[in-house]
């Protein structure tokens, strides 16, 4: 492994700092950061000892990175990915919730240039979804019939060190609940296929000081006539919620964050068979473990080193299709 690879992290907010930690956990030390905010540049320099740049062009020209990690607000992802592609620089791009047209344009460009572009799909690296995928593929439930899934966390708890008005989750276009719908669909679609959108109700139920819908109820039909009800909200408190229940022709499966396990029972074994999940390593102030994010960046690096897009499990085409599904759902909302 080339531990002397040089990485530029664009955007040094919560996710940018996490990605620096990911790289360091994998043994990489040649890291630079670019941000328009001096306070974030100074913090990243002091915490992680990285080189800092307040100009994107300078960071590319002077630092000459082997790869770029784009951790800005979603609405700016393509502003950095597009020029990187022109220069032949591979990019990892955090989860997107907007700009489908430009994502599709970039996808067309890389089909000709071959530059690696890795859109984030972090949930595919989480132990819970991985275990669900494994058990479904083993057929422990028989035919999957119905999926009920609720995930959420009180938005002000996402970044307790800053007000929600200070970052993109309070923006209508990139609002927190809206962002999490494609975030979750990325791993659900990986297991069950591309769904048909049936109905959606989205609304603002709380008195949170942001012009965003704080809950999405999505009704989907996956291939093989699998019905799915996906609820994404940012109002659960005091604890985060992640509860999945799948009903099959032979049994039931539950993924529970509260129990930190995936369990199932079926007609062959009426007792619940439990698979405990690794809690992972938690960075102070963060709500999710580091390990899935480290594995995701490791997968990106493998794709870059082998110059093989297929080494990373998500594509820009997949991302764009999921954003189209989000728009279809929103078009069917009746509130």
C-alpha positions in Angstrom: 0.0 0.0 0.0 1.3 3.5 -0.9 1.3 5.2 2.4 3.1 8.2 0.9 0.0 9.0 -1.2 -1.1 12.6 -0.9 -4.7 13.5 -0.1 -6.5 16.8 -0.2 -9.6 17.1 2.0 -12.0 19.8 0.7 -14.2 21.1 3.5 -13.0 20.8 7.1 -16.3 20.6 9.0 -17.5 17.6 10.9 -17.1 15.1 8.0 -13.9 16.6 6.7 -12.2 16.1 10.1 -13.6 12.6 10.2 -12.0 11.8 6.8 -8.7 13.1 8.0 -8.9 10.7 11.0 -9.9 7.9 8.6 -6.7 8.5 6.5 -4.5 8.7 9.6 -6.1 5.5 10.9 -5.0 3.8 7.6 -1.5 5.1 8.0 -1.5 8.1 5.7 0.2 11.2 6.8 0.5 13.3 3.6 -2.7 15.2 4.0 -3.7 18.8 3.2 -7.0 20.6 3.8 -8.8 23.3 2.0 -11.6 25.4 3.5 -12.9 29.0 3.1 -13.1 29.3 6.9 -9.9 30.2 8.7 -11.2 28.9 12.0 -11.7 25.4 10.5 -8.3 25.5 8.8 -6.6 26.4 12.1 -8.5 23.7 14.0 -7.6 21.0 11.5 -4.0 22.1 11.5 -3.8 22.1 15.3 -5.6 18.8 15.8 -4.2 16.8 13.0 -1.0 18.5 11.8 -2.1 18.8 8.2 -1.1 21.4 5.6 -3.8 24.1 5.1 -4.9 26.0 2.1 -7.5 28.8 1.8 -7.5 28.6 -2.1 -8.7 25.5 -3.9 -6.5 26.2 -7.0 -3.4 26.6 -4.7 -4.2 23.4 -2.9 -4.3 21.5 -6.2 -1.3 23.3 -7.8 1.0 23.5 -4.8 0.2 20.2 -3.0 -0.5 18.1 -6.1 -2.7 15.5 -4.4 -3.0 11.9 -5.7 -6.7 12.0 -4.6 -9.3 14.4 -3.3 -12.0 13.9 -0.6 -14.9 16.3 -1.0 -16.6 16.9 2.3 -18.3 20.2 1.7 -22.1 20.9 1.8 -23.7 18.7 -0.8 -24.7 21.7 -3.0 -20.9 22.3 -3.7 -19.8 18.8 -4.4 -19.8 19.1 -8.1 -18.0 22.5 -8.0 -14.9 20.6 -6.9 -15.4 17.2 -8.5 -15.8 18.7 -12.0 -12.4 20.5 -12.1 -10.7 17.5 -10.4 -12.0 15.2 -13.2 -10.6 17.6 -15.8 -7.2 17.3 -14.1 -7.5 13.5 -13.8 -7.6 13.5 -10.0 -9.7 10.8 -8.4 -12.4 12.0 -5.9 -14.3 10.6 -3.0 -17.6 12.5 -2.7 -19.7 12.6 0.5 -23.4 11.7 0.3 -25.3 13.8 -2.2 -28.9 15.1 -2.0 -28.9 17.5 -4.9 -27.5 18.3 -8.3 -28.5 15.1 -10.1 -28.1 16.8 -13.5 -24.4 17.7 -12.9 -23.8 14.3 -11.2 -25.1 12.6 -14.4 -22.9 14.9 -16.5 -19.8 14.0 -14.5 -20.8 10.3 -14.8 -20.7 10.7 -18.6 -17.3 12.4 -18.5 -15.7 9.7 -16.4 -17.1 7.0 -18.8 -14.6 8.5 -21.3 -11.8 9.7 -19.0 -11.7 6.7 -16.6 -11.1 9.0 -13.6 -12.2 7.3 -10.4 -15.2 9.0 -8.7 -16.5 7.3 -5.5 -19.8 8.6 -4.2 -20.2 7.8 -0.5 -22.3 4.8 0.6 -21.3 4.6 4.2 -24.2 2.5 5.4 -23.0 -0.4 3.1 -20.0 -0.6 5.4 -22.0 -0.7 8.7 -22.2 -4.1 10.5 -26.0 -4.0 10.7 -26.8 -3.6 7.0 -24.0 -6.0 6.2 -25.5 -8.7 8.4 -29.0 -8.0 7.0 -27.7 -8.4 3.5 -26.0 -11.6 4.4 -29.0 -13.2 6.1 -31.4 -12.1 3.3 -29.0 -13.7 0.7 -29.0 -16.9 2.8 -32.8 -17.0 2.5 -33.5 -17.3 6.2 -36.8 -15.4 5.7 -37.8 -17.2 2.6 -39.4 -14.6 0.2 -39.2 -11.1 1.6 -42.7 -9.6 1.8 -42.7 -6.4 3.8 -40.1 -3.9 5.2 -40.7 -1.3 7.9 -37.8 0.9 8.7 -37.5 4.0 10.9 -34.4 6.0 11.4 -33.9 9.4 13.0 -32.1 11.6 15.5 -32.9 15.0 16.9 -31.2 17.4 14.6 -29.6 19.8 17.1 -27.8 16.7 18.5 -26.0 16.1 15.2 -23.5 18.8 15.8 -23.9 19.9 19.5 -21.0 22.3 19.1 -22.8 24.5 16.6 -26.3 25.8 15.8 -28.1 24.0 13.0 -28.3 27.4 11.1 -24.5 27.3 10.8 -24.4 24.4 8.3 -26.3 22.8 5.4 -28.8 20.7 7.4 -31.1 23.7 7.9 -31.1 24.6 4.2 -34.4 23.6 2.4 -32.5 22.0 -0.5 -30.1 20.0 1.6 -32.2 19.6 4.8 -31.3 16.9 7.2 -34.3 14.6 6.7 -34.2 15.1 3.0 -30.5 14.2 2.9 -31.0 11.0 4.9 -33.6 9.5 2.5 -31.0 8.8 -0.2 -28.4 7.9 2.5 -30.6 5.0 3.6 -31.9 4.1 0.1 -28.3 3.5 -1.0 -28.0 0.4 1.2 -31.6 -0.7 0.9 -31.5 -0.6 -2.9 -28.2 -2.6 -2.8 -30.1 -5.4 -1.1 -33.6 -5.2 -2.7 -33.2 -3.5 -6.0 -34.6 -0.3 -7.5 -38.0 0.5 -6.1 -41.2 2.0 -7.5 -42.3 5.0 -5.6 -45.9 4.7 -4.4 -46.5 7.5 -1.9 -44.8 10.0 0.3 -45.8 12.3 3.2 -43.3 14.9 4.3 -43.9 17.6 6.8 -42.5 19.9 9.4 -43.8 18.6 12.8 -41.5 20.2 15.3 -40.8 23.8 16.2 -37.2 23.5 15.1 -35.9 26.9 13.9 -35.2 25.8 10.3 -37.4 25.9 7.1 -37.1 22.2 6.4 -39.4 19.1 6.5 -38.3 17.1 9.6 -40.1 13.9 8.7 -40.5 11.8 5.5 -42.8 8.8 5.3 -42.0 6.9 2.1 -43.9 4.0 0.6 -42.0 2.0 -1.9 -42.5 -1.2 -3.9 -39.3 -3.2 -4.5 -38.9 -5.9 -7.2 -40.7 -9.2 -6.4 -43.6 -7.2 -5.0 -41.8 -6.3 -1.7 -43.5 -3.4 0.1 -41.4 -1.0 2.1 -42.3 1.8 4.5 -39.3 4.0 5.1 -39.6 6.7 7.8 -36.8 9.3 8.1 -37.0 11.9 10.8 -34.8 14.3 12.7 -37.0 14.7 15.8 -36.2 11.6 17.9 -34.8 12.4 21.3 -33.1 11.8 23.7 -31.7 8.9 21.7 -31.2 8.1 18.0 -33.7 5.7 16.4 -32.8 2.9 14.0 -35.3 0.1 13.9 -35.8 -2.3 10.9 -38.3 -5.1 10.8 -38.6 -7.4 7.7 -41.3 -9.9 7.3 -40.7 -12.9 5.0 -42.7 -15.9 4.0 -40.8 -18.0 6.5 -39.9 -15.6 9.3 -39.0 -12.2 10.6 -35.8 -10.2 11.0 -35.1 -7.2 13.2 -32.2 -4.8 13.2 -32.2 -2.7 16.3 -29.9 0.1 17.3 -31.3 -0.1 20.9 -30.4 -3.7 21.2 -27.3 -3.3 19.0 -28.1 -6.5 17.1 -29.7 -8.2 14.2 -32.0 -11.1 15.1 -34.3 -13.3 13.2 -36.7 -16.2 13.8 -38.3 -18.5 11.3 -40.3 -21.6 10.9 -37.1 -23.7 11.4 -36.1 -21.9 14.5 -38.8 -20.2 16.5 -36.3 -18.8 19.0 -34.7 -15.6 18.1 -31.2 -16.1 16.6 -29.2 -13.0 17.6 -26.1 -11.5 16.0 -24.6 -8.9 18.2 -23.0 -5.9 16.4 -19.7 -4.3 17.1 -20.3 -0.8 18.6 -17.0 0.4 17.1 -14.9 3.3 18.2 -16.6 6.6 19.0 -14.9 10.0 18.5 -15.8 12.5 21.2 -18.8 14.6 20.0 -19.7 12.2 17.2 -22.7 9.8 17.2 -21.5 7.2 14.8 -18.5 4.9 15.0 -15.3 5.5 13.0 -14.8 2.0 11.5 -17.4 2.1 8.7 -16.0 5.4 7.5 -12.5 4.0 7.6 -13.5 1.0 5.6 -15.2 3.2 3.1 -12.1 5.3 2.5 -10.0 2.2 2.3 -12.3 0.9 -0.5 -11.9 4.2 -2.3 -8.1 4.0 -2.0 -8.1 0.5 -3.3 -10.1 1.7 -6.4 -7.6 4.5 -6.9 -4.5 2.3 -6.5 -5.9 -0.3 -8.9 -7.5 2.3 -11.2 -10.6 0.1 -11.0 -14.0 1.8 -10.4 -15.6 -1.5 -9.6 -13.5 -1.8 -6.4 -15.8 0.8 -4.9 -19.4 -0.4 -4.4 -21.3 2.8 -5.4 -21.4 4.7 -8.7 -22.5 8.2 -9.8 -25.1 6.5 -11.9 -26.5 4.8 -8.8 -26.4 8.0 -6.9 -28.3 9.9 -9.6 -31.0 7.2 -9.8 -31.5 7.5 -6.0 -31.9 11.2 -6.2 -34.5 10.7 -9.0 -36.3 8.4 -6.6 -36.2 11.2 -3.9 -37.7 13.7 -6.3 -40.4 11.2 -7.4 -41.3 10.7 -3.7 -41.4 14.4 -3.1 -43.7 14.8 -6.1 -46.1 12.5 -4.5 -46.2 14.1 -1.1 -49.7 15.3 -0.2 -48.8 17.6 2.7 
